[in-house]
Amino acid sequence: MRHKKAGKELGRTSSHRRAMLRNMATSLFKYEQIETTDAKAKALRPVAEKMITLAKRGDLHARRQALAYLQDKAVTHRLFDELKDRFTERQGGYLRIVKKNTRRGDGAPVSIVQFVIDEGSGKPGKKGKKAKKAAKSAPKTKKEQSAEKKKAVKADAEKTPDAKQGSAEAPPSAEVVGAEPVAGTGDDEKSVPEENAASTPGTDDGGPDEKKDA
């Protein structure tokens, strides 16, 4: 009987199997997904999920435990500083195994191991409300601030279009506004020339009325 022999040997010795799983976990946290056989993927999932649980715990002892297994400082610090925030709302089940196809040559079934990221999905509940509150209280980025400023400027321009048009149509000259022209003083209304005045009837220069009296 096969008592006290849990897990798959994967055709390797214990030291070789441990080193292989360590390297696969390091590659998974570095590239966020890897492609391997189904048997190796199933053996890798519990190991990688334990590392994520240590990262969620986040204390110094947990970081040292992860460093003792992964043996890559850059990947471990990325796991504890960046990747753990993706799984704050999940209590386990951080990885998924997607079956792809069979491998050419030996026909081994191949799968893809990747993270489960379901931000904004799922049924609305307490977790969804907490996530919404956290998103509202989070500081806004520069892009969001610039977009809000542009919206405010557009709204102000739409509210006061008449004022801008009036300022744009103002006359350039500084003439007195409201002054009315005086009758008979313009350049167009010239006095009658003297020659025409002499020939007009009813004047003192020998008009027809004097001849009749004589």
PyMOL commands that set and color helices and strands:
alter all, ss='L'
color gray80, all
select helices_A, chain A and resi 14-31+38-57+60-70+73-81+83-87+126-137+142-159+161-168+194-198+208-213
alter helices_A, ss='H'
color red, helices_A
select strands_A, chain A and resi 33-37+95-102+109-115
alter strands_A, ss='S'
color yellow, strands_A
deselect
rebuild
show_as cartoon
